[in-house]
């Protein structure tokens, strides 16, 4: 059995495992129980009444958090011509086509989100093995394959995050914020994400939300 350190045991005493915390109280508790020496990211997990083995019960979408994530997001865009100029004006950190593909094939991965226009996906498809395993592949469902590159860039940099269901029937909003964010912004972000999750599935098996939890990492 794993042995936990003193800091972990002290933090555990602050948690009442028999109580269901309100979102605002849960966010405060995440801050109080953090035992790391850096500003951790906070994930949100929502237990759903769906069966992810069925295609019509997949839950996946995006939401723009009202106060951002507390992070600086590096965005690259696969585009050419006028759309490439639009991406640069919107603040993309790197824009390109075949040259950008070759740069990534050479091992460069200094970015957090990749956006692509639909006409570039044939070229970007070469990077499936590199980007796919890291969750960086542009995807229409995540809003990262679009001709409206300005909107995509602005939303990502403003705090747009993706959520999706996993095999445990839990919808995860990974690295949605930093633990150190101001109390007001901390307490509003769970309520901004949960309604979007509830609207996502087309055919839930039961009550859409059964339980939720937050985790700092």
C-alpha positions in Angstrom: 0.0 0.0 0.0 1.3 3.5 -0.9 2.7 5.6 1.9 1.7 9.3 1.8 3.8 12.1 3.1 3.0 14.5 6.0 1.8 17.3 3.7 -0.7 14.9 2.0 -2.0 13.6 5.3 -2.5 17.1 6.6 -4.3 18.2 3.4 -6.6 15.1 3.6 -7.8 16.2 7.0 -9.4 19.3 5.4 -11.6 17.2 3.2 -14.9 15.8 4.4 -15.3 12.8 2.1 -19.0 12.4 3.1 -19.9 15.9 1.9 -20.9 17.0 -1.6 -19.3 20.5 -1.9 -20.8 23.3 -3.9 -18.6 24.4 -6.9 -17.4 27.6 -5.1 -16.5 25.7 -1.9 -14.7 22.9 -4.0 -12.5 25.5 -5.7 -11.6 27.1 -2.3 -10.7 23.6 -1.1 -8.5 22.9 -4.1 -6.4 25.9 -3.1 -6.2 24.9 0.6 -5.2 21.3 -0.1 -2.5 22.0 -2.8 0.8 20.6 -1.5 3.0 21.4 -4.5 5.6 24.2 -4.7 4.3 25.6 -8.0 1.0 27.0 -9.3 -0.9 23.8 -10.4 -3.4 23.5 -13.1 -6.9 22.5 -12.0 -9.0 19.9 -13.9 -12.7 19.4 -13.7 -14.4 16.0 -14.0 -18.2 15.6 -14.4 -19.7 12.1 -14.0 -22.3 11.6 -16.7 -25.2 9.3 -17.4 -24.0 8.2 -20.8 -22.3 5.1 -22.3 -19.3 6.2 -24.4 -19.3 2.9 -26.2 -22.2 4.1 -28.2 -21.5 6.8 -30.9 -24.7 8.6 -30.2 -23.7 9.2 -26.6 -20.3 10.7 -27.1 -19.8 14.0 -25.2 -17.3 16.4 -26.7 -17.2 20.2 -27.2 -15.6 23.4 -26.3 -16.4 26.3 -24.0 -14.8 29.8 -23.5 -14.2 30.3 -19.8 -15.3 33.8 -18.7 -12.0 34.7 -17.0 -9.6 32.7 -19.1 -7.3 29.9 -17.9 -4.5 31.9 -16.3 -2.1 30.6 -19.0 -0.4 32.0 -22.0 -1.5 29.8 -24.9 0.8 29.4 -27.9 -1.2 28.9 -31.1 0.0 27.8 -34.5 -2.0 28.0 -37.7 -1.8 26.0 -40.9 -3.1 28.4 -43.6 -2.0 30.1 -46.7 -2.8 33.3 -48.6 -5.3 35.7 -47.1 -6.1 33.3 -44.2 -2.4 33.2 -43.2 -2.5 37.0 -43.0 -5.7 36.9 -40.9 -4.0 34.5 -38.5 -1.0 36.7 -38.1 -3.2 39.8 -37.4 -5.1 37.8 -34.8 -2.0 37.0 -32.9 -1.0 33.5 -34.0 2.5 32.6 -32.8 3.4 30.7 -35.9 1.7 30.5 -39.3 2.7 28.3 -42.3 2.0 25.5 -44.7 4.4 22.9 -45.9 7.3 24.7 -44.1 5.5 24.4 -40.8 4.7 20.7 -41.4 8.4 20.0 -42.0 9.4 22.0 -39.0 7.1 19.8 -36.8 8.4 16.6 -38.5 11.8 17.8 -37.5 10.8 17.7 -33.8 9.6 21.2 -33.1 6.5 21.1 -30.8 6.7 24.5 -28.9 2.9 25.2 -29.1 -0.2 24.4 -27.2 -3.0 24.5 -29.9 -2.9 23.9 -33.6 -5.5 25.5 -35.9 -5.9 24.7 -39.6 -8.1 25.8 -42.5 -10.0 22.8 -44.1 -8.1 23.1 -47.3 -4.8 22.4 -45.4 -5.9 19.2 -43.7 -4.5 17.0 -46.5 -1.1 18.4 -45.7 -1.6 18.4 -41.9 -2.7 14.8 -42.1 0.9 13.8 -42.5 1.4 14.8 -38.8 -1.3 12.5 -37.4 1.2 10.3 -35.6 3.0 13.2 -34.1 0.1 15.5 -33.1 -2.6 12.9 -32.6 -0.9 11.1 -29.6 -0.3 14.5 -28.0 -3.9 15.8 -28.5 -2.7 18.6 -30.8 -4.3 17.5 -34.0 -6.7 20.1 -35.4 -10.3 18.8 -35.1 -13.6 20.2 -36.5 -15.4 19.2 -33.3 -12.9 21.2 -31.2 -13.3 24.2 -33.5 -9.7 24.1 -34.7 -10.5 23.2 -38.3 -12.1 26.3 -39.7 -11.8 29.1 -42.2 -12.6 31.6 -39.4 -9.1 31.5 -38.1 -9.4 34.9 -36.4 -12.3 33.7 -34.2 -10.5 30.4 -33.4 -7.3 32.2 -32.3 -9.1 34.8 -30.3 -11.2 32.2 -28.4 -8.3 29.9 -27.7 -6.2 32.8 -26.3 -9.2 34.1 -24.3 -9.6 30.8 -22.5 -11.4 28.3 -24.7 -10.9 24.7 -23.5 -12.1 21.3 -24.8 -14.0 18.7 -22.8 -14.8 15.2 -23.8 -16.1 11.9 -22.2 -13.7 9.1 -21.3 -14.2 5.4 -20.9 -15.2 5.9 -17.2 -18.3 8.0 -18.4 -16.6 11.1 -17.0 -16.4 14.3 -19.0 -13.0 16.0 -18.4 -12.1 19.6 -18.7 -8.3 19.3 -18.5 -6.1 22.1 -17.2 -9.0 24.5 -17.2 -7.4 27.1 -14.9 -4.7 27.9 -12.4 -5.2 27.4 -8.7 -3.9 30.9 -7.9 -6.6 32.7 -10.0 -8.6 35.4 -8.1 -11.6 34.1 -6.0 -14.3 35.6 -8.2 -13.0 34.0 -11.4 -12.2 30.8 -9.6 -15.8 30.3 -8.4 -17.5 31.1 -11.7 -15.6 28.8 -14.1 -17.2 25.5 -13.0 -20.7 26.9 -13.6 -19.7 28.2 -17.0 -18.4 24.7 -18.1 -21.1 22.4 -16.7 -24.1 23.8 -18.8 -22.1 23.3 -22.0 -21.4 19.7 -21.1 -25.1 19.1 -20.4 -26.1 20.5 -23.8 -23.5 18.3 -25.7 -24.8 14.7 -25.7 -27.7 13.9 -28.1 -29.0 10.8 -26.3 -28.1 10.5 -22.6 -28.8 7.2 -20.9 -29.9 8.7 -17.7 -29.4 11.9 -15.6 -26.8 13.9 -17.5 -24.9 14.9 -14.4 -24.4 12.5 -11.5 -21.4 14.0 -9.7 -18.4 16.2 -10.3 -14.9 16.7 -8.8 -11.9 19.0 -9.1 -8.3 18.0 -9.2 -5.1 20.1 -9.0 -2.0 18.7 -10.8 
